Amino acid sequence: MPEQPSIFDDSFETGLKQRRRALMPLFLKIYLVTFALFCVYQVVARCYFIYKYSYFYRQTGLLGLSEISFFLMILRSVLGVIVMIATILSLWMEWKWAIRFNWAVLVYWTLMGVVDYVTGNGYGIYLGVMALVLAPYFSMLYQIQQKWESEAVSGRELKQAK
C-alpha cells in the first residue's frame, strides 16, 4: 500500500518560520538606514581625508609621524569603515551570526574608547556619545537575538526551502 502524502510535509515547517527581517522593529530598520547613510558619508570623508593627509605628509614632512604610524592610522581608518559596512550588511542580509558580530563590535568600541580615553587621544568622549546613541540599537538587538538565531530564517533560506 503506497504511503499517503501528509499535509505536514517538509514545507509545512519552513512555511511557519518567521523571516529574520520581520523580527526587526521599525526603529531598528530606521537605525540601519541611518547607519548606511552615515557609512557612505564616512567612506567618502575618509577617502578624502586619507588623500589630503597623505598629500600633505609627502609634500611637507612636517607632521612628525613615522611612516609606520602614518600607515597604521590609515589602516585603522579603513578597517573602521569595513567594520561599519559589515555590521550593517550582516543585519540587512539576515545572516545568522549578525547579532553576535554586533556584540563583538560593541566590545571592540568599548575597549578602544577606554584605551583612547586613558591615553588622552580624545576619541573616548566621541565613543561615549556614540554609546548613548547606540544604546537603543543594541537594546533592540538584545530583544530579538534569541528568535533571530534559533527560530527565524533568512529570505534566501525561505526561497531554497520552496
C-alpha positions as CSV (number, residue, x, y, z in Angstrom):
1,M,0.0,0.0,0.0
2,P,1.6,3.3,-1.0
3,E,2.1,5.9,1.6
4,Q,-0.4,8.7,1.6
5,P,1.1,12.2,1.3
6,S,0.8,14.1,4.5
7,I,-0.2,17.7,4.8
8,F,2.6,18.0,7.3
9,D,5.5,17.7,4.8
10,D,8.8,19.5,4.9
11,S,7.5,22.7,3.5
12,F,4.9,22.9,6.3
13,E,7.6,23.6,9.0
14,T,9.5,26.1,6.9
15,G,6.3,27.9,6.0
16,L,5.7,28.7,9.6
17,K,9.2,30.1,10.2
18,Q,9.4,33.8,10.5
19,R,11.8,35.8,8.4
20,R,14.6,37.5,10.4
21,R,14.0,40.9,8.8
22,A,10.4,40.7,10.0
23,L,11.7,40.4,13.6
24,M,13.4,43.8,13.3
25,P,11.3,46.6,14.8
26,L,10.7,49.6,12.6
27,F,13.0,51.7,14.7
28,L,15.8,49.2,14.2
29,K,15.3,49.4,10.4
30,I,15.5,53.2,10.7
31,Y,18.7,52.8,12.6
32,L,20.1,50.6,9.8
33,V,19.2,53.0,7.0
34,T,20.6,55.9,9.0
35,F,23.9,54.0,9.7
36,A,24.1,53.1,6.0
37,L,23.9,56.7,5.0
38,F,26.4,57.6,7.7
39,C,28.6,54.8,6.4
40,V,28.5,56.2,2.8
41,Y,29.5,59.6,4.3
42,Q,32.3,58.0,6.2
43,V,33.7,56.2,3.2
44,V,33.7,59.4,1.1
45,A,35.1,61.5,4.0
46,R,37.8,59.1,5.0
47,C,38.9,58.6,1.4
48,Y,39.2,62.4,1.1
49,F,40.9,62.7,4.4
50,I,43.5,60.0,3.5
51,Y,44.1,61.6,0.2
52,K,44.6,65.1,1.6
53,Y,46.6,63.9,4.7
54,S,48.9,61.7,2.6
55,Y,49.5,64.5,0.1
56,F,50.3,66.9,3.0
57,Y,52.5,64.3,4.6
58,R,54.5,63.7,1.5
59,Q,54.8,67.3,0.5
60,T,55.9,68.8,3.8
61,G,57.1,66.0,6.1
62,L,56.1,68.4,8.9
63,L,53.7,66.1,10.7
64,G,56.3,64.3,12.7
65,L,54.8,60.9,12.1
66,S,56.9,57.9,11.2
67,E,55.9,56.0,8.1
68,I,54.6,53.1,10.3
69,S,52.4,55.2,12.5
70,F,51.1,57.0,9.4
71,F,50.1,53.8,7.7
72,L,48.6,52.4,10.9
73,M,46.5,55.5,11.2
74,I,45.2,54.9,7.7
75,L,44.7,51.2,8.3
76,R,42.7,51.9,11.4
77,S,40.5,54.3,9.5
78,V,39.9,51.9,6.6
79,L,39.2,49.0,9.0
80,G,36.7,51.1,10.8
81,V,34.8,51.7,7.6
82,I,35.0,48.0,6.7
83,V,33.6,47.0,10.2
84,M,30.8,49.5,9.8
85,I,29.8,48.1,6.4
86,A,30.0,44.5,7.7
87,T,27.8,45.5,10.7
88,I,25.1,47.0,8.6
89,L,25.3,44.4,5.8
90,S,25.2,41.4,8.0
91,L,21.9,42.5,9.6
92,W,20.3,43.6,6.4
93,M,21.3,40.3,4.7
94,E,19.9,38.4,7.7
95,W,23.0,36.4,8.4
96,K,22.6,34.2,11.5
97,W,25.8,35.4,13.2
98,A,25.0,39.2,12.6
99,I,23.9,40.0,16.1
100,R,26.9,38.2,17.7
101,F,29.1,40.2,15.3
102,N,27.4,43.4,16.5
103,W,28.2,42.4,20.1
104,A,31.8,41.9,19.2
105,V,31.9,45.3,17.6
106,L,30.4,46.8,20.8
107,V,33.1,45.2,22.9
108,Y,35.8,46.5,20.5
109,W,34.4,50.0,20.6
110,T,34.2,49.9,24.4
111,L,37.9,48.8,24.7
112,M,39.0,51.4,22.1
113,G,37.1,54.0,24.0
114,V,38.7,53.1,27.3
115,V,42.2,53.0,25.7
116,D,41.7,56.3,23.8
117,Y,40.4,58.0,26.9
118,V,43.2,56.7,29.1
119,T,45.9,57.7,26.6
120,G,44.3,61.1,26.1
121,N,43.5,60.9,22.4
122,G,40.1,62.5,22.8
123,Y,38.2,59.8,21.0
124,G,36.9,58.3,24.2
125,I,34.4,61.1,24.6
126,Y,33.3,60.6,21.0
127,L,32.8,56.9,21.5
128,G,30.9,57.6,24.8
129,V,28.5,59.8,22.9
130,M,28.1,57.1,20.2
131,A,27.4,54.6,23.0
132,L,24.5,56.7,24.2
133,V,23.2,57.0,20.6
134,L,23.6,53.2,20.0
135,A,22.1,52.1,23.4
136,P,18.6,51.7,21.9
137,Y,20.0,49.9,18.9
138,F,21.8,47.3,21.0
139,S,18.7,47.0,23.3
140,M,16.6,46.1,20.2
141,L,19.2,43.6,19.1
142,Y,19.2,42.0,22.5
143,Q,15.5,41.6,22.4
144,I,15.4,39.8,19.1
145,Q,18.6,37.8,19.4
146,Q,17.2,34.5,20.6
147,K,14.5,34.3,17.9
148,W,17.0,35.6,15.3
149,E,19.4,32.8,15.9
150,S,17.1,29.9,16.7
151,E,13.7,30.3,15.2
152,A,13.8,32.7,12.3
153,V,15.3,32.2,8.8
154,S,16.7,34.5,6.1
155,G,14.9,35.3,2.9
156,R,17.4,33.1,1.0
157,E,16.7,30.1,3.2
158,L,13.0,30.5,2.6
159,K,13.5,30.6,-1.1
160,Q,15.7,27.5,-1.0
161,A,13.0,25.6,1.0
162,K,10.4,26.2,-1.7
